[in-house]
Amino acid sequence: MKSKIEKNKSKSYTLKPPFEVKCMDCKKDLVVNFVPPRQEYSKKNNWGYWGGRKENNDKYKCDSCLVDMYTNRKYEYLEAITDSKKRRLLRHYLYDERIILNKSDL
């Protein structure tokens, strides 16, 4: 029987190119990267993922708008993201600096 390490080494990943979208709030360009281990595009900025609504799957928020909503518009944040696990994950991303406020946005 193969060990986990051997299994992972033999696994091949398909790579897909990143694509560009506009932030739904500020209209800035945003790049959505492909995550090879998951074989899907990143959900970090996907508003449909955070809000849990399928009609918003094609809408994205940039890091700056996510930070602004979390820090300055708590009511909107609490109303939009109702899943406690996703709230916790977003909070973790903010404090772990996976989602950061760009210096150019200050």
Secondary structure as UniProt FT lines:
FT   HELIX           4..10
FT   STRAND          19..23
FT   TURN            24..26
FT   STRAND          29..32
FT   STRAND          34..35
FT   TURN            36..39
FT   STRAND          40..41
FT   TURN            44..45
FT   HELIX           47..51
FT   HELIX           54..56
FT   TURN            57..58
FT   HELIX           63..72
FT   HELIX           74..80
FT   HELIX           84..95
FT   TURN            96..97
FT   HELIX           103..105
//
